[in-house]
Amino acid sequence: MSTFLSLGTALVAIIALTLIGYLGAGVAGLHTLFGVVIPYAAIALFLAGFVWRIVRWMKTPVPFNIPTTCGQQQSLDWIKPERIENPQSKFDVVIRMALEVLFFRSLFRNTSAELKDGPKLVYGSNKYLWAAGLAFHYTFLVIFLRHLRFFLEPSPAFVHWMEVFDGFFQIGVPILFISDVIIVAAVSYLFLRRIVVPQIRYISLPADYFPLLLILGIAFSGVLMRYFMKVDLVAVKELTLGLVTFSPVVPESIGSIFYIHVLFVSALFAYFPFSKLMHLGGVFLSPTRNMQANSRAFRHINPWNPEVEVHTYKEWEEEFGDKLKQVGIPLDNEE
């Protein structure tokens, strides 16, 4: 699929969601549909799809010892092993997994290859992707936790302190959250990287562009609500608390931009279990990451191998012994 078609398909989907949210909530006034029905359906689909994918992965046989390694495996006592690169114990696996999940360790070690004059292949450090990915994931987490003030009453104390640190620079009124700036910059970099880098552009599909554009849509609509197009926060909290307590009330004073924002978030939740975003749960079930590299210490036998009826050589000799003797072939069990 061409780049134009892939990007165009994803862009059309985002524009369609925006128009649906504006026309449905802003023009037709279907506030209950966009404020209650669609969010409930999206969360239900997210939970069901997430559990289904996890259960399906857990039931998938992993008959081989296949952890990804790039260091010395534990061997003789006088040879120093790489405990993180080649985890021998469960504790080593936990440490390796924690570094992967919390700090994207394998992405940090990523290198770039470039063909110079000569021709000469040159390898170099490439930390931009790691920095953008880490910044995006952590700011997304901060923004997600910051939104708990709309769903919990009273609001947790850590949410207040998170907002204090997030708005540390005290820029503007309302205070500019640094996480809003970082997430827009990080996702924009990840999106532009898919367009600018020829190798990445060549392999990019609508499924690669759509989630990035969707998250950008969530971020931009949230920024618009906070800094430019004001919404009634009291009415918003009344709606969100009603959703959490399963007694939804839909105030009339919430603007259409809020429902567009909610539609984007609902689309992300509904799309999540069926997309590459499921690496959130899949990373913990990846055998290349969660297995011990102990193939030298233990023999790994496929537990799913069916019972096979074997025909031993002794039984074969007993069955064809007469014929073997006639042609002069010696027998191991000849009496």
N, C-alpha and C positions, 0 to 999 in steps of 0.2 A: 504494500500500500504506500502511495506517495506521501511525502511530508505534508503537502498542501491538503490532501484528502484527510489524513490523520488529524492534523491540527484543526482543519475546518469542521470535521465531525464533532470533535470535543467542544469547539467554540460554539457551534450551533446548539448543542445540548445545554450549555450554560446560558446562552441567550434565551432559549426556550424556557428554562426554569425561571429566569428573571421575569419574562413576560407573563408566565403562568401565575407567579406570585403577585405581580402588580395588578393584572386584570382580575384575578380571582378574589384577592383580598381588598385591593384598592378601589376597583371599579364595581365588581359584583357584590362586594361586601360579604364574602363567604368566610367570615372570621372563624367560625367554629370549625370549619373544614380544615383551614390552614393552621389554626392555633391549637387544635385538640386532636382531630381525627388523624391527620397526616403524621404529627409527632408520635402519637401512640402506635400507629402502624409501623413507622420507621424503627422505633425502639424494639417492638416485638419481632420484626424481621431481622434486626441486628442480633438480638439475643439468640433467636432460633438458628439463624445462619452461622453465628459464631460457634455455638455448641455443636452444630452438625459438622462443621469443618474440623473442629478439634477432635471429636469422637471418631470421625473418619480417619484422620491422621493417626490417632492412637491405635486403631485397629489394623493399620497397615503393617505387614510383617517387615522386620528389619533383621534378616538372617545373618548379616555379615558385620564384622567389626570394621567400621568405615569412618572413624573420626578424621577430620582434616588435621594434618600435622605438618610442621616445618621445623622440627628440632629433634634433638637426640632422645630416643626412647629409653626408658629405664632398662638397663642391661646389667653389666658387671658392676661390682661395687666401686671400682676405681674409675668408672666412666661417669661423668656428671650428666644427669638427664636434664632436659628442659621441661620443668613441671607444668608450666602454663601452655607451652606450645605442644607438648605431648603428655597430656594429663594421665597419670597412672592411677590415682585414687579418685574417689567421689568428691573429696574436698577440692582437689585440683580442678575437677570439672566445674564445680560451683564457682571457683575463683575465675576461671576462664570465661564462664558464661556471664558472670557479673560484669567483667570488664567489657564483654561484647555488648551487653544490653545497655549498660549505663554510659559507656564511653566510646562505643563503636570502634573497638580496638582493631578489627581487621580492616575497616575502612581507613583508619589512621595510618595503617601500614601500606596503603595503596600507593603505587608509583605510576608515573606517566612514562611512556616510551615515545621517542621522537626520532625521525630519520634525518640526520644531518648530512652535510656535504661529505663525500668520500666514496660511496655512501657509508655512513656510520650510525649505528643504532645507539642512542643515548638514553639512559634511564635517569629520571629525576624525581624529586619529591613532589607530591600532588596533594596538598592539604586543604585546598579550597572546597572540594566536595565534602570532605569530612567536617570542616568547620560549618558549612551551610547546613548539612544534615543534622549535626548536633544542635546547632542554634535553632533550627526549625522545630525539632522534636521537644526540646526543653521549653521553648517559648509557648508551644502549643499546650504542653502540660500546665504551665503557669496560667495561661488564659483559661484553660478548662477548670482548674481549681479556683481561679478568681471568680468564675461564674457561679460557684456554689452559694454565693451570697443571695442569689435570686431564688434558690431552691431550698434553703434552710433558714429557719427562724427559731432562735436567733442565729445570726451569721457566726461561724466559727472564728475564734480569735486569730488563728493562723492565716485566715483569708485577709483580715485587716492588716496584719503585718506584711503579708505578701504584697498588698496594694501599696503600702508605705514604701517598701523597697523598690517596687516596680516603678513608682513615680518619684524616685529619689531626686531627679534633676529639677523637679518643680517647674516644668515648662508649661506655660499657658493655663487657661481656665476653660474647661476642666483640665486637670493635670494630665500631661502626656505620659502614657505608660510606655516605657522603653520596649516592653515585650511586643507592643503593637508595631513598632518600627522594625524590630528585628525579624518578626515572622514575615512581614511583607517583603523585606529585603532578601531573606533566606529563600522563600518560596519563589520569588522572582528570579533569583540566581539559578535555582534548580530548573525552572521553566526555560529560561533563556539558554541554559547549557544544552538542553535538548534541541534547541533550534540552531545554535551557533556551531557547536562541535559536529563536524560531518559524520563521524563514526556513530555518535549517539543519535543524531537525527535519522540516520539510515535505518536503525533498528527500532525507532520509536513508533508506537501504535496509538490509536485513540485511547486505549486503556492506560497509557502512560501520561498523556496530556490531560485527560479529563479530571483525575483527582487533584492535580496541581491547580488547574483552573478553578475547580470547585472550592478548594481551600482558599485560593486568592479571593474568590467571590465572598466567602464567609468573612475573611479578614477585612475586605474593603467595605462590605455592608456594615460590619461591626464598627469600623472606624467612622463611617458616615453617621451612624446613630449616635456615637459618643461625642464627636467633635463638630458636626455640621448640621445634620437633620435630627433635631432633638425629639426624643420620644418620652412618653409618660412612664418613668421608672416605677412609680407606685403601681400603676396599672399592669406593667410587665410582671412585677413581683406577685401581684394578685393572681395573674394567670399561671405563672410557673409554680407557685405554691399549690394552686388548685390541681395542676397536673400531677404533682408529686403525691398529693393526698387522695387522688382519684375522685376529686369533686371539683372538676374544672369550671371556672367562671371566666367568661370572655368579655372584658371591658370594651367599651366602644371607642375609647380615647387613644388606642394604640395606632400608630401610623402604619402605612403599607410597607415601609422599608423594614419594619420589624418582621413582618410576615415573610418577606423575601429572604431575610436572614434566617428565619426558622425553616423555611423551605430548603435552603441550601444545606443547613445542618441536618435536616431530616434526610435529604438525598445522600449525604455523606454516610450517615448511619446505615441506611438501607443498602447502599452500594458496598460498604466496607467488607462484609463477610465473603463477597463473591469477587474480590479484587486482589491485587498484589498487596494491598494494605494489611492483609491478614498475616503479614510477617510479624505483626504484633504478638500473635499467639504461636505462629509457626516456628519462630526462632527457638522456642523452648522444646519443640518436638523434633528438631533437626538432628538426625543421627550423626551428622558430621560435627556437631557441636556438643551434644549431650552424652556422648559415649566415652568410656575410658579407653585409652590407647594401651591396652594390656594384652595384645594378641600373642606376645612372647611368653607371658606368664600363665595364660589360660587358653584352653582350646575352646573356640566358639563353634558350637554345633547348632545347625539350623533346627529350632524346635518345631517348625511347621512342616518338616519333611515327613511325608506319609510312610507308613510301614511298607517295605518292599520285600517281596518273597525272593530270596536269593537261591541260586543253584551253585553249590560249592564245587570245587574241582574234584573232591573226593566222590561226591554224588555223581558227577559227570563221568568219572572213570567207571564207577559201578554200573552206570547205565550203558556205556558204550565199550566196556572192557573187552568183550569178546571180539568185537570188530577191530579194536586197536591191536590186540594180540595177533589177529590174522594178517595184518599188514606190517607186523614187526615193530610196532611202537612200544617202547618200554613203559611200564606203569609204575607209578610211585607206590601204590598199595598192592603190588603184585604178591600173591601168596604162593 
